[in-house]
Amino acid sequence: MTAPAGLDAPLAGALDALRTCVHCGICLPHCPTYRVLEEEMDSPRGRLYLMRAVAEGRLAPGAGFARHMDLCLGCRACESACPSGVPFGALLEATRAELARRRLGTASRGWARLLLALFPEPRRLGVVLALLRGAERLGLGPLVRAPARLRRAPRLAATIALLPPRLPSPAPPPSVVPAAGPRRGRAGLLLGCVQRFLFPEVNRQTARLLALAGWEVVVPRAQGCCGALELHAGRLDAFRARARRLAAAFGSDVDLIVVNAAGCGAALKGSAHWLGDEPVAARLAARVRDVSEVLADAPLPLGPLPLRVTYHDACHLAHGQRLRHEPRAMLARVPGLELVPLADSDLCCGSAGVYNLLEPAVAERLLDLKVERIRATGAAAVVTGNPGCLLQIARGCRARGLPVEVLHPVEVLARAVDRRAAEDARA
């Protein structure tokens, strides 16, 4: 179909997909913003109606339209619920590309531009966090983090509050970690951006566990960002460029590219949609695996870990990659571990990339729901496979006085391996 005058190609080419929505409403109770705001236009059905009106030329995209799109978390819970298979995530990305072209929406505003200039750039992010670590070593941490000084800058306050109480040293895994025991193949490890600086231990333990499972692990030092944040903001050209550079950094001599951040994995697995017939698309998307897919049944020396935990489904793992069983299977293998169910486990915690830094009011209401659900489990730890969720839930638990650990599944397995090693050393 010919695009309406002035309409950008991604959204104009999505009409067939938009028309698959039959407006049944099954998505409504699964949508976090609809549950919080109770507005039809802030539901998947309502947003699809608006998108279709714009794509068909019946509605000019303006500030009101952009606001409804900005309020969407992009969690894709509606995709899991939809009986018609509407690809909401790709449609939202196409819509935001149109908004970005017209300089409408949150992604065009100053704070969002600053975040998108910082988080996808490891060197810049590393410098900022190094300065914060230096301030903390000089005893200036309370001054930097003082909430009273940031009342007039709520988004900056939300960003600083998200940081862990102590910033870790970002030591990466070795460039190559040899396989232990029979070799299963060669796995590249994606370091991520937030993950490499705020959860470096998750990366180090991921490399260690993969090696114990028989994989030779390579960690290219030249790798950059996967582009997920830019994709969600509608910056499609920037995302394509990052995906191409990432594919080049890993080369063709790795069997798998292992990702331990749900948002990064979903973006890379879906990269072929935006890269089209480019050869790089097949080389990249087809090899990407979440760490849970690789370690769910891998031979690992696990010792007993008597711990009561609950599991939060990161949106882009459960809805974007459709991985629910594998992370739970990882945890279920640990002797002595008690895994208790979490009500609304796949309801977004409010992190959603940088959503919690751009829309803190809505994000906070979702975080309230999540923390109360966690409290009700009586668990000593909550486990989730995405750095944004780890930061958001940990902050929520700190602020609400809930004394639970917030862990990545890899950290749980690593503890069990350490227990086994300690037992073997005593034997």
N, C-alpha and C positions, 0 to 999 in steps of 0.2 A: 504494500500500500504506500502511496506517496505521502511523505511527511507533510503535515500542515505547515503553512508559511512560518518560517522562523524557528521551527522546532528542531532540536538537535536529534541526531540519528538514533542514539541508544533508546530513548523513550519512544520515538516514532516507530521503531522496529519491534516494539514490545506489545503491540496491540493484540496480537493473537493470544499471548500469554495473559494479558489483562482481561480478555474476554472469557477466559476459562473460569473466572470467579462467578459463582451462581448466587452470591449474596445470601447463603444459607444461615450464616451467623454462628456456625460451630466454632469458629476461631475466637469469638468474643471473650469467653471466660478464660481463655489461654493467654490473652494479650495483657502484659503488665500495665501498659498505659491506660487501657480501657478499665482495668480493675481499679486503678488509682483515680482516674479523671472522670470516668463514666460518661464520656462524650463519644457519640457515634463516629465523628470525624477523626477521633483518635483511637479508632479500632482498625484492624487490618481491612475489614470490609469497607469502612468509610474511606480509608486512605486509597484503596484500590479504585473506589468510585471516583475520587478526585483525580487520581492518575489517569484513568481512562478518559475523563472529561478533558483533561489537558492534551492527551495524546490524540484525541479525535478533534481537537480544535474548538471545543465547546466552552472551554474555560481558559482564561489567560493566567499563567502562573504568577501570582503576586505574593505579597507578604503573608496573607492569611493562609494560602496554600503551603507556602514554605514553612510556616510555623507548625502545621500539622505533621509535615514530614520530619522536621527537626525533633519533635517530641517522640518520634519512634525510636526505640532503643536498637532496632535492627537485630533483635534476639532470635527471630525466625521461629518462635514457638508456634506461630500461625501455620507455618509450613508442615510441622509435625501433625497438627490437628486437621489440616485441610483435606477433605475427601476428593477434591478436584485436582490436587497437585499443583496449585498456583505457586510459582517460584518467587515468593514475595521478596526474598533477599536480593536477587538480581534485579527485580523491578524497582526496589528502593534505591539501589545503586545507580540505575539508569536515571531515575528521577532526580537524585541528588546531583548527578552529572549535569542535568539540565539546569538545576538551580545554581550550581557553581558557575556555569557558563553565563548565566544572567546576573551573577553576583547577588544572589538572594540566599537567605538562610543563614544558619549559625556558622557554617564553615567559611563564610565570607567576612565574619566579624573579627575584630582585633585579637581577642583572647584565643579564639579557635585557631586563627592563623599562627599565633605564637606557639600553641601546643603542637600544631602540625609541622612547624618548623623545628621543633625540639625533639619530640618523642621518636620520630622515624629516623633521626640522625644520631647514631651511636656516639660519634665523636662529641657532638654538642651536648648531648645528654650526659655523657661521661664527665665533661668539664664542669657542668652545673652541679652534679652530685659530688664530684671531688671537692668543690668549694664548700659544699654543705658539710662534708665529712671533716674538712679542715676546720670549719667553724666549730664543730662539735668537739674536736680535739683540743681547741683553745678554750673550751668551756662556754662557748657562745650559743650552744644549742637551744637553751631556753629562750634566749633573746630572739633567735631566728624563728622559732616555732610559736612564739607568744601569740595566742589567739586575740588578745585585747588589741594588739597593734595592727591586726589585719581586719578589723570590723568593717572598714570601708572598702575592702577588697575581698568579698566573700569567695570568689572563684579561686583567688590565690590562696586564701585560707584553706579551702577544700583540697587544693593540690598539696599543700604542705602537710595537712592533717593525714593525708593518705600514706605518707611515707612511714616506714617502720620506725620504732623508737630509736633503734641503732642502725645506721647504714652499714651494710657489709662491705668488705673489700672485694672488688670485682675480679678475682683471680679466675681466669677461664680454665677449662680442662686442657690437657696437653693437645698438641696438634694431631697426634696419632696415639690411640690407645690400643695396644695389641689385643687380639682375642685371647681369652683364657679357655683352654680346652679345644675341642673340635671346632673348627672355623665354619661358620654358617654363611658368611659373606661380608661385604663391606658396607658400612652404614655411615652416611654423613649426618652430623648433628647441627641443627639450626640453633644458634645461640639466642636469637630474639633480640629485642632492644631493652624493654623493661626487665625481661628475664635475666639478661646477662649482667645487669647492674644491681638489681634489687633482690634477685634470687639466684646468685651464681652457684650456690651449693646444689640447687636443683639440676643445673647443667652438669656440674662435676659428678653428681651421683648418677645422672642419666648415662653419662659416658661409662662410668664404672659398671653399672648394671648391664648395659648392652654388651660390654666386653665379657662379663661373667657369663652372659647368655650365648657367647660364641661369635659375636660380631667384632670385626676390626672397625674401630671408630675413628673417623677423620673429622677434624674440626677446622674447616678453612678459615684462616685469619682474615681473608679479604671479604668475607660475607658481610652484607649489610642488612637493611631492613627488608621484610617481606612485602611491605606496602599496604598492610591490612587497614591501617587507619586512614590512609589516603583513599583506598577503595571505598570504605564506608562513607567518606566525605564527598564522594563523587568525582574525585580527581583521577580519572581513569588513565590518562596518559602517564601520570606519575607512577601509578600502580604498575602499568605495563612495563615501564622502564626499570622499576625495581625488580620485578619478576624476572626480566631478561638478565639483569646483572647477577641475581642470585643463582639462576641456572648456570651461568658462566662460572661463578665461583665454585660450585660443586662439581662442575665438569660432568663427564659421562662415565667415570670409573667407580661410581658408587651404586650399589644395588638399591638402596633405600635412602631417603632423606627423612630422618626422624625428628619430629617436632614435639615439644612438651608444653606448648602454649596453644590452647584451643583456638583462639582467634587467628593466630598465624596459620595453623593447620587448615582451617576452613577456607581462608583466603587463597592459600596455595593450591588446595585441592580443586577449588573452583576457578583457578586462573585460566583454564582452557576456554572458559566462556568468553573471557575478554581478550585473550590472545588469539582466538580463532584458529586458523590453519597454520600458524607459525610452528615450525619444528620444535621450538623451545617449549611450546605448550605441552606436548607429549612427554618431553624429557623431564619436565618439572612435575606437573600434576600427578602423573601416573606413578611416580616413585615416592610421593609424600605419604608418611604414615604417622599417626599419633603414637606416642610412646606406649600407650596402653595396648595398641594393636600388636606391638612387637613383643611386649613382656607379659601379656596376659597368660600365656601358657609356656613361657620360656623356662628352661631348666635353671633354677637359681637356688643356691644354698640358703634356705630361709630358716631362721630360728624362731622360737616362741616369743610373741610380743603381746602380753596381756594388756590390751588397751580397748576401751569402748569408743568407737568412732561413728560418725555419720558422714554421708557423702552428698555434696551439692553438685548437681549437674551443671557444669559450665554451658552456657547457651550454645556456643559455637561447637561444642563437642556433641551435645545431645541433639540439637536441632540442625546445626550446620553440617556435621559429619555423621549424624545418626549413630553415635557411639554411646550406648548406655551400659551394655553388658560388659564390655571389655574392661573399663576402669574398675567396676565392681568385682570382676573376676580376678583382677590383680590383687585386690585387697582380701578377697575370700581365701586366697592361697596362703595367707600368713597365719601360722599356727597361733592360737590363743587370741586372735583379734576378733572382737565382737563388732559386727557392722549392723547398726540399727537404722531403720528407715527414717527419712526426713520428709515431712509433709511438704508438698509443693517443691520438691527437690529441684525441679527444672524451671521454677519461676525465677526470672532474672533478679540478681541481687542489686541491680542498679549501676553496676560498673560500666559494661557495654562500651569498651574502648575508652574514650574520654568523655562519655555521656555524663558521668558523675561530676565532672569538672565543668561541664557546660550547662547542665540542668540539675543543679544540686538539690532543688526542692523535691522534684519527682523521684530522683535517685534515693533521697533520704527516706521517703515513705516506703519504697521497695525494700530498703535495707532494714527498716523497722520490722517488716513482715518476715524477712529472712532470719534475723537474729532471734526473734521470738520463736520461730519454728525450730531453730537450733537449740535454744534453751529448753524447749519441751522434750527433746530427745534425751537429755541427761548425759550426753556424750562428753568425753574429755577432750575430744578433738573433732574438727570438721575438716574433711579432705576434699580438695577440688583441683582440677587440672588446668587452671588458667591464671596467669599472674595478676590480671586485673581483678578477678574474683578474690584471689588471696589477699590483695591489698584492701579491697573494699570490705570484705567480711571481717578481716582482722581489725580494721579501724572501727567497724560497727560494734564488735564485741568489746574492744577497749573502751569505747565511749559509753557503753551501756553496762559496764561492769560484769561482763560474762567471762569467767576465767576458763577459756578453752584455747587449745592450740589450733592454729590454722595451718594445714600441711598440704603439700603436693603429694599425690600418690607415690611418686618416686622416693620421697623422703621416708614414707612408711616402709616401703620395701627395703630401702637402704638400712634402716634400723634393724629390720629382721635379719638381714645379712650380717650385720655387726654382731647381733646376738648369737648367731650360729658360729661365727668366727671365734667369739669369746668362749663358747661352749667347747669348741674343738681345741682351743688353746689350753683349757683346763683338763681336758681328757688325757 
